[in-house]
Amino acid sequence: MKKIALFVGLILLLLAGVLLYRANTVFSDKQYQVTEPLTPQLLDEAKVVERFSQAIQIPTISYDDRSHFDHQAFSDFHHYLANSFPLVTQHTEQTRIADYSVVYHLVGQNTELKPALFMGHMDVVPIEEASLADWQQQAFSGAVEDGVIWGRGTIDDKVSVVALMEAMELYLAQGQQPQRSIYFAFGHDEEAGGEGAKAIAHYFAAQNIQFEFILDEGGVVTDGIVPGAAQPVALVGVAEKGFVNFHLSVRSEGGHSSQPPEHTAAGIIAQAIVEIENHPFAAKLDFFAMMFDKIGYAMPLSSRLPLANLWMFSPVVENVLLAKPSSAAGTRTTTAVTMLQGSNKSNVLPTVASAVVNFRILPGDTVASIRQHLVNVINNPQVQIESQLANEASVISPTNALGFKLIESTIRRLDDSVLVSPYLVLGATDSRHFQALSNNIYRFMMVSLNPTTLKQFHGVNEQIKVKDYLQAIQFYYAMVKQTAEA
């Protein structure tokens, strides 16, 4: 008996040793090693901030109801760009697309080099009437107070548009001659479906333009958001989820509720919904593994040990990630029942009952595979299944290509306390329309968010620190300059 206990003890000791050894050796420092920090450009901070404040004051709102579109606001924003950035206006070719979206082209001298595309969107989401009293500064005031710029668009996404224009203006003021062509593409309705960006993509495709890389909004610099990370982590989106709505419907004869069938149309729909929610998509750790391959070395032992030993702890890691909606969304195609409809009176049997289920598609799944999943789990031919508003998940862009390496090195050379990691963007960006134009699409903006400010995204009291906005200009300037110089 003692020999058995000793043997078991030795096995457990050996196992513990293997687990600890892997925890301390699997993850290595793969961050870009800074040997030459970037020298910040001299900026007239007062004028830079004033120009950004003016941009925020123009209410370029996108509404789902297109009849509310404010043509004058978008015209005013175009005039603002032309007047505020005269060198960009003078030295680039500008093309207006879909009325209010715009493309800027700085022509490079070396036509052998593929151009690069930087994206942003000029529109913002509306302000809820009920939330007006909760804003500490008026939503379109562009107020600057105590080192903070306030207003809708300060982080989504006028920060990208205006910081890019500032960067290009500065680059041109220095009299530099680009080797590689640089394009800016600013959509006007990203928050309402991105028809402007889609038209821009068609415009580029018609000219057979392929890009070395594309940079759009998406990831940010996170502080206190990535669990276990003591340092800020810049999340660079290398892919984004797709989306699809599936409309489920059941037809029946209807009639009076006093003589119901065994299962009404509403009951059959309800059962279908129960089956759908009881059969979620399987979790996959691919994107978390990709992230921790880059930042795992900087995580505490409590995180490194299970992540370095997924052969043993993958069920535990999956359960931890699935316990929170925020992390669960990064592991699988999500299922959300959002709309239900039956009859319009309590004593009337519905002739048609319906539901809408929204799926956010993980790369690897498809609209077709989700439909087959629904057919299998509902297992009832009475339920009609129809897809609506479908957009497939993006492909995964490489982290060893020029675009990612340039983004990573620029972030690190500006601040080497920031770790850089690839990331799956959970929402949709305008870049989804550009899949055919480049194999290297990345989603990142130089904005720092913590758990509190993250809630301001599409929320109340949207704001950005002046120092963060200035850092965004430095980032885009370095990206434009290095890209243009090839």
MINUMAR-946559 format. One line per field, with one value per residue (C-alpha): x, y negated, z; residue in three letters; chain; residue number from 1. Coordinates in Angstrom, 2 decimals, padded with zeros to 5 digits. Layout:
N
x <- (X, ...)
y <- (Y, ...)
z <- (Z, ...)
res <- (ALA, ...)
chain <- (A, ...)
n <- (NUM, ...)
This chain:
486
x <- (000.00, 002.85, 004.52, 001.32, 000.98, 004.61, 004.20, 001.08, 002.88, 005.82, 003.45, 001.69, 005.01, 006.20, 002.95, 003.24, 006.80, 005.73, 002.90, 005.18, 007.95, 005.57, 004.05, 007.52, 008.80, 005.92, 005.40, 008.35, 008.65, 007.62, 006.96, 008.73, 011.96, 012.43, 015.97, 015.07, 012.01, 010.08, 010.75, 007.41, 006.56, 006.10, 002.40, 000.62, -001.52, -003.96, -004.77, -004.87, -007.36, -009.44, -009.73, -010.86, -013.37, -014.82, -015.24, -017.18, -019.53, -020.84, -023.65, -023.00, -025.50, -026.45, -030.02, -031.48, -034.35, -032.60, -035.30, -033.68, -030.35, -028.98, -027.47, -026.35, -024.32, -022.32, -021.81, -020.57, -018.15, -016.69, -016.19, -014.57, -012.07, -011.22, -010.72, -008.91, -006.40, -005.44, -002.28, -004.18, -006.80, -004.09, -001.80, -004.19, -006.77, -010.24, -013.18, -016.67, -018.51, -022.15, -022.69, -020.93, -018.20, -014.78, -011.46, -008.14, -005.20, -001.63, 000.17, 003.42, 006.38, 007.00, 004.15, 005.66, 004.65, 001.12, -000.67, -001.87, -005.35, -006.25, -009.94, -012.32, -015.94, -017.38, -020.75, -021.72, -024.62, -027.58, -028.02, -030.89, -033.37, -033.64, -029.88, -029.45, -029.57, -026.84, -024.23, -021.80, -021.12, -023.48, -023.07, -021.99, -020.30, -016.73, -016.00, -012.40, -012.08, -009.40, -007.46, -010.48, -012.32, -016.03, -018.63, -020.03, -017.32, -014.34, -013.69, -016.04, -014.76, -013.96, -010.79, -009.45, -010.64, -009.30, -006.08, -005.33, -005.90, -003.64, -000.97, -001.14, -001.13, 002.01, 003.66, 002.97, 004.11, 007.54, 007.82, 008.30, 007.89, 006.03, 007.28, 004.16, 000.69, -001.45, -005.24, -007.67, -011.26, -013.88, -017.37, -020.41, -022.80, -020.83, -023.26, -026.18, -024.82, -021.83, -023.28, -020.72, -017.82, -019.33, -019.44, -015.81, -014.81, -016.57, -014.76, -011.36, -012.30, -013.31, -009.78, -008.19, -006.47, -004.99, -003.62, -000.48, -002.53, -005.69, -006.05, -009.53, -011.03, -011.61, -009.14, -007.84, -005.24, -006.85, -005.96, -007.36, -009.57, -007.53, -007.78, -004.45, -002.56, -000.74, 000.38, -001.78, -002.50, -003.05, -005.52, -005.03, -007.94, -006.78, -010.33, -013.88, -017.03, -019.74, -023.42, -026.72, -030.34, -032.40, -036.15, -038.13, -041.81, -044.64, -048.00, -051.26, -055.01, -055.51, -058.96, -060.40, -058.30, -061.22, -060.51, -056.72, -054.73, -052.22, -049.48, -050.14, -047.84, -046.53, -045.90, -043.97, -041.83, -041.28, -040.08, -037.75, -036.25, -035.73, -033.89, -031.72, -030.73, -030.08, -027.67, -025.09, -022.14, -019.01, -016.31, -012.96, -009.85, -008.03, -008.10, -007.30, -004.38, -003.19, -003.44, -001.62, 001.10, 002.01, 001.35, 001.34, 004.89, 003.73, 000.76, 000.77, 001.50, -002.16, -002.99, 000.10, -000.21, -003.60, -002.96, 000.41, -001.19, -004.37, -003.84, -005.01, -006.93, -008.79, -012.21, -011.48, -010.31, -013.37, -015.72, -014.05, -014.30, -017.90, -018.94, -018.83, -020.67, -017.77, -015.21, -017.67, -018.29, -014.65, -014.80, -017.80, -020.58, -023.09, -026.85, -029.26, -033.04, -034.07, -037.61, -040.84, -044.30, -047.58, -051.16, -052.32, -054.98, -054.97, -057.92, -056.82, -054.66, -051.84, -051.93, -048.24, -045.79, -042.22, -038.92, -035.63, -032.36, -029.17, -025.88, -022.42, -020.32, -016.91, -014.39, -014.65, -018.44, -020.57, -024.12, -024.73, -023.34, -025.45, -028.57, -027.79, -027.26, -030.75, -032.31, -030.68, -031.52, -035.08, -035.83, -039.30, -040.20, -043.07, -040.52, -039.47, -035.92, -034.85, -031.60, -031.60, -028.86, -026.09, -022.39, -019.81, -017.00, -013.74, -010.65, -007.81, -005.04, -001.44, 000.67, 003.92, 002.99, 004.20, 000.97, 000.81, 004.54, 004.38, 001.39, 003.05, 006.44, 004.86, 002.82, 005.82, 008.20, 005.75, 005.33, 007.15, 005.11, 002.21, 001.99, 000.61, -001.65, -003.77, -007.47, -010.89, -013.17, -016.64, -018.54, -018.63, -016.44, -016.46, -013.42, -015.69, -016.50, -012.82, -012.00, -011.35, -008.90, -006.23, -005.15, -003.88, -006.70, -006.15, -008.45, -006.95, -007.12, -004.74, -007.31, -006.82, -009.87, -010.38, -013.46, -015.12, -014.43, -015.24, -018.89, -018.83, -018.50, -021.97, -022.86, -023.15, -020.30, -018.12, -014.75, -011.02, -008.07, -006.14, -002.91, -004.51, -005.71, -002.24, -000.81, -003.26, -001.85, 001.70, 000.71, -000.94, 001.89, 004.45, 002.31, 001.78, 005.44, 006.88, 004.35, 004.87, 008.63, 008.27)
y <- (000.00, -002.35, -001.60, -002.47, -005.74, -006.57, -005.77, -007.98, -010.74, -010.55, -010.68, -013.74, -015.40, -014.69, -016.03, -019.21, -019.62, -019.26, -021.76, -024.33, -023.79, -024.40, -027.42, -028.98, -027.96, -027.72, -031.47, -033.61, -037.33, -037.74, -041.46, -043.82, -044.78, -048.55, -049.67, -053.09, -054.84, -057.17, -060.86, -062.60, -065.25, -068.82, -069.66, -072.95, -071.33, -074.20, -074.31, -070.53, -070.24, -073.13, -071.48, -068.23, -070.09, -071.68, -068.25, -066.98, -069.95, -068.88, -066.35, -063.80, -061.32, -058.05, -056.93, -053.55, -055.53, -057.12, -059.78, -061.46, -061.85, -065.39, -066.30, -069.70, -068.24, -066.02, -068.86, -070.98, -068.23, -068.06, -071.84, -071.51, -068.94, -071.07, -074.25, -072.66, -070.65, -072.75, -070.79, -067.51, -069.20, -070.63, -067.62, -064.67, -063.54, -063.50, -061.45, -061.78, -058.46, -057.67, -061.42, -061.81, -059.18, -060.35, -058.92, -060.79, -059.61, -060.72, -059.52, -057.62, -057.72, -053.96, -052.29, -048.84, -049.18, -048.25, -051.19, -051.20, -052.15, -053.89, -053.98, -055.71, -056.84, -060.30, -059.38, -058.82, -057.13, -059.17, -060.34, -058.73, -061.39, -059.81, -060.09, -063.81, -064.82, -062.29, -063.95, -066.03, -068.11, -068.50, -065.60, -067.75, -070.52, -069.44, -070.89, -070.78, -070.74, -069.50, -067.78, -065.97, -066.45, -065.66, -064.59, -061.98, -060.80, -061.40, -057.66, -056.36, -057.31, -060.91, -060.38, -058.22, -060.53, -063.77, -062.28, -060.78, -064.17, -065.84, -063.22, -063.69, -067.49, -067.29, -064.86, -067.14, -070.24, -068.63, -068.46, -064.71, -062.72, -059.42, -056.29, -054.25, -055.60, -056.27, -056.21, -057.45, -056.18, -057.77, -056.31, -058.35, -055.67, -052.94, -053.10, -052.38, -049.54, -050.97, -051.52, -054.28, -051.94, -049.28, -051.80, -052.74, -049.08, -048.76, -051.91, -050.38, -047.01, -048.65, -050.06, -046.69, -048.22, -045.79, -047.07, -046.04, -046.40, -048.08, -049.67, -050.40, -050.96, -048.01, -047.20, -049.72, -049.99, -048.33, -049.08, -046.74, -044.92, -041.83, -039.59, -039.11, -041.67, -044.17, -046.21, -047.92, -045.64, -046.96, -044.64, -044.63, -043.02, -040.38, -039.19, -040.15, -038.19, -037.99, -038.24, -036.86, -037.09, -033.95, -034.51, -031.51, -031.20, -028.74, -028.95, -027.48, -027.81, -030.15, -030.43, -031.02, -030.21, -028.25, -025.41, -025.23, -022.46, -020.44, -022.89, -026.40, -028.14, -030.19, -027.04, -025.43, -028.57, -028.58, -024.98, -025.79, -028.63, -026.35, -023.85, -026.60, -028.03, -024.56, -023.77, -026.58, -026.37, -024.69, -026.87, -027.24, -028.65, -029.61, -033.38, -033.22, -030.92, -033.44, -036.24, -034.44, -033.30, -037.01, -038.17, -034.95, -035.52, -038.70, -037.05, -035.82, -032.17, -031.53, -032.36, -030.90, -027.47, -026.46, -028.26, -026.55, -023.19, -023.20, -019.48, -019.09, -022.27, -023.16, -022.21, -024.40, -027.32, -026.95, -027.00, -030.11, -031.92, -030.82, -032.06, -035.69, -036.93, -039.24, -036.43, -033.78, -035.90, -035.48, -031.68, -030.78, -031.83, -033.46, -032.95, -035.72, -035.45, -039.06, -039.25, -037.29, -037.69, -035.80, -036.92, -040.43, -039.39, -037.09, -034.96, -034.61, -031.73, -033.05, -032.16, -033.02, -033.00, -034.12, -034.80, -036.39, -034.90, -036.94, -035.07, -036.63, -034.29, -033.06, -032.64, -029.00, -028.96, -030.16, -031.27, -027.89, -025.91, -027.91, -027.21, -023.49, -023.69, -025.21, -022.53, -019.83, -021.16, -022.33, -019.08, -020.21, -020.82, -023.06, -025.75, -027.74, -029.13, -032.17, -034.13, -037.93, -040.61, -038.05, -038.85, -036.08, -036.22, -037.64, -035.66, -035.86, -038.24, -037.17, -038.60, -038.15, -040.55, -044.13, -045.72, -043.97, -044.32, -048.05, -048.56, -046.54, -048.26, -051.73, -051.13, -049.75, -052.49, -055.09, -053.35, -050.10, -049.55, -048.58, -044.93, -044.16, -041.22, -039.94, -039.98, -039.00, -042.02, -041.07, -043.83, -044.81, -047.43, -049.00, -046.88, -043.86, -045.20, -045.18, -041.47, -041.14, -044.08, -042.82, -039.73, -041.97, -043.81, -045.08, -046.86, -049.19, -052.79, -054.44, -055.06, -053.93, -052.49, -051.07, -049.26, -052.62, -054.43, -051.31, -051.83, -055.26, -053.57, -054.35, -055.39, -058.44, -060.93, -059.79, -061.49, -061.24, -062.61, -065.28, -063.32, -060.23, -062.20, -063.65, -060.13, -059.02, -061.71, -060.57, -056.99, -057.80, -060.15, -057.39, -054.88, -057.20, -058.24, -054.73, -053.30, -056.09, -055.68, -051.95)
z <- (000.00, 000.88, -002.44, -004.30, -002.35, -003.03, -006.70, -006.94, -005.08, -007.51, -010.47, -009.04, -008.30, -011.83, -013.26, -011.18, -012.40, -016.02, -015.56, -013.91, -016.43, -019.32, -017.57, -017.41, -020.85, -023.36, -023.55, -024.58, -025.15, -028.79, -028.56, -030.95, -029.22, -029.33, -030.16, -031.53, -030.05, -032.31, -031.83, -031.27, -033.82, -032.65, -032.69, -032.08, -029.41, -029.01, -032.74, -033.06, -030.21, -031.54, -034.94, -033.34, -031.19, -034.33, -035.92, -032.91, -033.10, -036.52, -035.85, -038.62, -037.24, -038.92, -038.33, -039.20, -040.72, -043.71, -043.99, -040.97, -042.74, -042.25, -045.63, -044.38, -041.51, -043.86, -046.33, -043.44, -042.44, -045.94, -045.90, -042.49, -043.81, -046.84, -044.82, -041.87, -043.90, -046.92, -047.81, -047.93, -050.11, -052.40, -052.77, -052.87, -055.38, -053.84, -055.05, -053.61, -053.56, -052.74, -052.25, -048.90, -048.56, -049.74, -050.92, -050.68, -052.81, -052.21, -055.33, -054.76, -057.14, -057.24, -059.07, -058.36, -054.72, -053.73, -052.09, -048.48, -047.31, -044.04, -043.12, -040.76, -040.74, -040.41, -038.96, -035.34, -033.56, -032.29, -028.72, -026.85, -025.77, -022.32, -021.77, -022.55, -018.89, -018.06, -020.28, -018.23, -021.36, -024.30, -026.70, -029.65, -027.71, -028.43, -025.00, -023.80, -020.04, -017.64, -020.43, -021.86, -025.17, -024.90, -027.41, -029.72, -032.11, -029.87, -029.77, -032.49, -034.99, -035.82, -033.83, -036.69, -039.45, -038.00, -036.59, -040.01, -041.66, -039.08, -039.76, -043.52, -043.20, -041.06, -043.48, -046.45, -044.57, -044.29, -048.08, -048.18, -051.40, -051.00, -052.72, -051.97, -052.73, -049.68, -049.73, -047.09, -047.28, -045.03, -045.09, -044.16, -042.88, -041.10, -038.18, -040.53, -042.63, -044.48, -047.95, -048.47, -047.70, -049.94, -052.79, -052.10, -052.27, -055.64, -056.81, -055.96, -057.44, -060.72, -060.95, -060.08, -057.05, -054.53, -051.23, -049.36, -046.20, -044.94, -041.49, -040.15, -036.70, -034.38, -031.64, -029.10, -026.36, -023.35, -019.75, -017.12, -019.63, -020.57, -017.47, -015.72, -017.81, -015.61, -018.63, -021.25, -024.22, -027.75, -029.43, -033.19, -035.00, -037.47, -038.17, -037.42, -036.84, -039.44, -038.72, -039.94, -038.86, -039.30, -039.51, -038.25, -039.05, -038.58, -040.34, -039.06, -039.63, -036.68, -035.13, -031.68, -028.62, -027.11, -029.55, -029.81, -031.51, -029.53, -030.51, -031.76, -034.22, -031.28, -029.27, -032.12, -032.48, -028.72, -028.81, -031.70, -029.67, -026.68, -028.88, -030.39, -027.02, -025.62, -028.46, -028.58, -030.93, -029.66, -028.13, -029.89, -028.24, -031.44, -030.96, -027.26, -028.05, -030.64, -028.10, -025.31, -027.67, -027.84, -024.29, -022.24, -020.99, -019.19, -017.47, -013.87, -013.15, -012.35, -015.99, -017.61, -016.02, -017.51, -020.81, -021.28, -020.54, -022.60, -023.23, -019.64, -018.80, -022.00, -020.50, -017.46, -019.63, -021.85, -018.86, -017.45, -020.79, -021.38, -017.94, -019.10, -022.21, -023.07, -023.26, -024.47, -027.58, -028.55, -028.42, -030.55, -032.88, -030.56, -030.59, -029.59, -029.93, -030.43, -031.82, -031.31, -032.79, -032.50, -032.85, -032.02, -029.50, -026.49, -027.64, -031.28, -032.45, -034.64, -038.32, -038.39, -035.48, -036.02, -034.35, -035.35, -034.12, -034.54, -034.93, -034.74, -036.82, -035.69, -038.52, -039.54, -039.37, -042.28, -042.94, -044.59, -041.66, -039.21, -041.27, -041.24, -037.48, -037.11, -039.31, -037.20, -033.74, -034.53, -036.36, -037.41, -041.07, -039.99, -039.05, -042.09, -041.89, -043.91, -043.69, -043.69, -043.58, -043.91, -043.88, -043.64, -041.07, -042.37, -043.18, -040.64, -041.67, -041.01, -038.21, -040.15, -042.97, -043.40, -042.19, -038.83, -038.23, -038.97, -036.65, -033.89, -034.15, -034.30, -031.15, -029.31, -030.50, -029.21, -025.86, -025.11, -021.94, -024.22, -025.26, -028.73, -029.47, -032.36, -031.62, -032.96, -033.46, -032.24, -034.04, -037.70, -039.37, -042.82, -043.68, -044.12, -047.58, -048.60, -048.30, -052.03, -052.03, -049.63, -047.73, -044.93, -043.19, -039.65, -037.25, -034.67, -033.54, -031.11, -028.39, -024.80, -023.02, -019.55, -018.14, -017.40, -020.66, -022.67, -021.66, -023.33, -026.74, -028.20, -024.66, -022.46, -021.90, -024.81, -024.38, -025.01, -023.11, -024.97, -024.49, -026.03, -029.04, -029.55, -029.32, -032.03, -034.34, -033.57, -034.36, -037.68, -038.68, -038.09, -039.96, -042.94, -043.10, -042.82, -045.27, -047.80, -047.60, -048.23)
res <- (MET, LYS, LYS, ILE, ALA, LEU, PHE, VAL, GLY, LEU, ILE, LEU, LEU, LEU, LEU, ALA, GLY, VAL, LEU, LEU, TYR, ARG, ALA, ASN, THR, VAL, PHE, SER, ASP, LYS, GLN, TYR, GLN, VAL, THR, GLU, PRO, LEU, THR, PRO, GLN, LEU, LEU, ASP, GLU, ALA, LYS, VAL, VAL, GLU, ARG, PHE, SER, GLN, ALA, ILE, GLN, ILE, PRO, THR, ILE, SER, TYR, ASP, ASP, ARG, SER, HIS, PHE, ASP, HIS, GLN, ALA, PHE, SER, ASP, PHE, HIS, HIS, TYR, LEU, ALA, ASN, SER, PHE, PRO, LEU, VAL, THR, GLN, HIS, THR, GLU, GLN, THR, ARG, ILE, ALA, ASP, TYR, SER, VAL, VAL, TYR, HIS, LEU, VAL, GLY, GLN, ASN, THR, GLU, LEU, LYS, PRO, ALA, LEU, PHE, MET, GLY, HIS, MET, ASP, VAL, VAL, PRO, ILE, GLU, GLU, ALA, SER, LEU, ALA, ASP, TRP, GLN, GLN, GLN, ALA, PHE, SER, GLY, ALA, VAL, GLU, ASP, GLY, VAL, ILE, TRP, GLY, ARG, GLY, THR, ILE, ASP, ASP, LYS, VAL, SER, VAL, VAL, ALA, LEU, MET, GLU, ALA, MET, GLU, LEU, TYR, LEU, ALA, GLN, GLY, GLN, GLN, PRO, GLN, ARG, SER, ILE, TYR, PHE, ALA, PHE, GLY, HIS, ASP, GLU, GLU, ALA, GLY, GLY, GLU, GLY, ALA, LYS, ALA, ILE, ALA, HIS, TYR, PHE, ALA, ALA, GLN, ASN, ILE, GLN, PHE, GLU, PHE, ILE, LEU, ASP, GLU, GLY, GLY, VAL, VAL, THR, ASP, GLY, ILE, VAL, PRO, GLY, ALA, ALA, GLN, PRO, VAL, ALA, LEU, VAL, GLY, VAL, ALA, GLU, LYS, GLY, PHE, VAL, ASN, PHE, HIS, LEU, SER, VAL, ARG, SER, GLU, GLY, GLY, HIS, SER, SER, GLN, PRO, PRO, GLU, HIS, THR, ALA, ALA, GLY, ILE, ILE, ALA, GLN, ALA, ILE, VAL, GLU, ILE, GLU, ASN, HIS, PRO, PHE, ALA, ALA, LYS, LEU, ASP, PHE, PHE, ALA, MET, MET, PHE, ASP, LYS, ILE, GLY, TYR, ALA, MET, PRO, LEU, SER, SER, ARG, LEU, PRO, LEU, ALA, ASN, LEU, TRP, MET, PHE, SER, PRO, VAL, VAL, GLU, ASN, VAL, LEU, LEU, ALA, LYS, PRO, SER, SER, ALA, ALA, GLY, THR, ARG, THR, THR, THR, ALA, VAL, THR, MET, LEU, GLN, GLY, SER, ASN, LYS, SER, ASN, VAL, LEU, PRO, THR, VAL, ALA, SER, ALA, VAL, VAL, ASN, PHE, ARG, ILE, LEU, PRO, GLY, ASP, THR, VAL, ALA, SER, ILE, ARG, GLN, HIS, LEU, VAL, ASN, VAL, ILE, ASN, ASN, PRO, GLN, VAL, GLN, ILE, GLU, SER, GLN, LEU, ALA, ASN, GLU, ALA, SER, VAL, ILE, SER, PRO, THR, ASN, ALA, LEU, GLY, PHE, LYS, LEU, ILE, GLU, SER, THR, ILE, ARG, ARG, LEU, ASP, ASP, SER, VAL, LEU, VAL, SER, PRO, TYR, LEU, VAL, LEU, GLY, ALA, THR, ASP, SER, ARG, HIS, PHE, GLN, ALA, LEU, SER, ASN, ASN, ILE, TYR, ARG, PHE, MET, MET, VAL, SER, LEU, ASN, PRO, THR, THR, LEU, LYS, GLN, PHE, HIS, GLY, VAL, ASN, GLU, GLN, ILE, LYS, VAL, LYS, ASP, TYR, LEU, GLN, ALA, ILE, GLN, PHE, TYR, TYR, ALA, MET, VAL, LYS, GLN, THR, ALA, GLU, ALA)
chain <- (A, A, A, A, A, A, A, A, A, A, A, A, A, A, A, A, A, A, A, A, A, A, A, A, A, A, A, A, A, A, A, A, A, A, A, A, A, A, A, A, A, A, A, A, A, A, A, A, A, A, A, A, A, A, A, A, A, A, A, A, A, A, A, A, A, A, A, A, A, A, A, A, A, A, A, A, A, A, A, A, A, A, A, A, A, A, A, A, A, A, A, A, A, A, A, A, A, A, A, A, A, A, A, A, A, A, A, A, A, A, A, A, A, A, A, A, A, A, A, A, A, A, A, A, A, A, A, A, A, A, A, A, A, A, A, A, A, A, A, A, A, A, A, A, A, A, A, A, A, A, A, A, A, A, A, A, A, A, A, A, A, A, A, A, A, A, A, A, A, A, A, A, A, A, A, A, A, A, A, A, A, A, A, A, A, A, A, A, A, A, A, A, A, A, A, A, A, A, A, A, A, A, A, A, A, A, A, A, A, A, A, A, A, A, A, A, A, A, A, A, A, A, A, A, A, A, A, A, A, A, A, A, A, A, A, A, A, A, A, A, A, A, A, A, A, A, A, A, A, A, A, A, A, A, A, A, A, A, A, A, A, A, A, A, A, A, A, A, A, A, A, A, A, A, A, A, A, A, A, A, A, A, A, A, A, A, A, A, A, A, A, A, A, A, A, A, A, A, A, A, A, A, A, A, A, A, A, A, A, A, A, A, A, A, A, A, A, A, A, A, A, A, A, A, A, A, A, A, A, A, A, A, A, A, A, A, A, A, A, A, A, A, A, A, A, A, A, A, A, A, A, A, A, A, A, A, A, A, A, A, A, A, A, A, A, A, A, A, A, A, A, A, A, A, A, A, A, A, A, A, A, A, A, A, A, A, A, A, A, A, A, A, A, A, A, A, A, A, A, A, A, A, A, A, A, A, A, A, A, A, A, A, A, A, A, A, A, A, A, A, A, A, A, A, A, A, A, A, A, A, A, A, A, A, A, A, A, A, A, A, A, A, A, A, A, A, A, A, A, A, A, A, A, A, A, A, A, A, A, A, A, A, A, A, A, A, A, A, A, A, A, A, A, A, A, A, A, A, A, A, A, A, A, A, A, A)
n <- (1, 2, 3, 4, 5, 6, 7, 8, 9, 10, 11, 12, 13, 14, 15, 16, 17, 18, 19, 20, 21, 22, 23, 24, 25, 26, 27, 28, 29, 30, 31, 32, 33, 34, 35, 36, 37, 38, 39, 40, 41, 42, 43, 44, 45, 46, 47, 48, 49, 50, 51, 52, 53, 54, 55, 56, 57, 58, 59, 60, 61, 62, 63, 64, 65, 66, 67, 68, 69, 70, 71, 72, 73, 74, 75, 76, 77, 78, 79, 80, 81, 82, 83, 84, 85, 86, 87, 88, 89, 90, 91, 92, 93, 94, 95, 96, 97, 98, 99, 100, 101, 102, 103, 104, 105, 106, 107, 108, 109, 110, 111, 112, 113, 114, 115, 116, 117, 118, 119, 120, 121, 122, 123, 124, 125, 126, 127, 128, 129, 130, 131, 132, 133, 134, 135, 136, 137, 138, 139, 140, 141, 142, 143, 144, 145, 146, 147, 148, 149, 150, 151, 152, 153, 154, 155, 156, 157, 158, 159, 160, 161, 162, 163, 164, 165, 166, 167, 168, 169, 170, 171, 172, 173, 174, 175, 176, 177, 178, 179, 180, 181, 182, 183, 184, 185, 186, 187, 188, 189, 190, 191, 192, 193, 194, 195, 196, 197, 198, 199, 200, 201, 202, 203, 204, 205, 206, 207, 208, 209, 210, 211, 212, 213, 214, 215, 216, 217, 218, 219, 220, 221, 222, 223, 224, 225, 226, 227, 228, 229, 230, 231, 232, 233, 234, 235, 236, 237, 238, 239, 240, 241, 242, 243, 244, 245, 246, 247, 248, 249, 250, 251, 252, 253, 254, 255, 256, 257, 258, 259, 260, 261, 262, 263, 264, 265, 266, 267, 268, 269, 270, 271, 272, 273, 274, 275, 276, 277, 278, 279, 280, 281, 282, 283, 284, 285, 286, 287, 288, 289, 290, 291, 292, 293, 294, 295, 296, 297, 298, 299, 300, 301, 302, 303, 304, 305, 306, 307, 308, 309, 310, 311, 312, 313, 314, 315, 316, 317, 318, 319, 320, 321, 322, 323, 324, 325, 326, 327, 328, 329, 330, 331, 332, 333, 334, 335, 336, 337, 338, 339, 340, 341, 342, 343, 344, 345, 346, 347, 348, 349, 350, 351, 352, 353, 354, 355, 356, 357, 358, 359, 360, 361, 362, 363, 364, 365, 366, 367, 368, 369, 370, 371, 372, 373, 374, 375, 376, 377, 378, 379, 380, 381, 382, 383, 384, 385, 386, 387, 388, 389, 390, 391, 392, 393, 394, 395, 396, 397, 398, 399, 400, 401, 402, 403, 404, 405, 406, 407, 408, 409, 410, 411, 412, 413, 414, 415, 416, 417, 418, 419, 420, 421, 422, 423, 424, 425, 426, 427, 428, 429, 430, 431, 432, 433, 434, 435, 436, 437, 438, 439, 440, 441, 442, 443, 444, 445, 446, 447, 448, 449, 450, 451, 452, 453, 454, 455, 456, 457, 458, 459, 460, 461, 462, 463, 464, 465, 466, 467, 468, 469, 470, 471, 472, 473, 474, 475, 476, 477, 478, 479, 480, 481, 482, 483, 484, 485, 486)
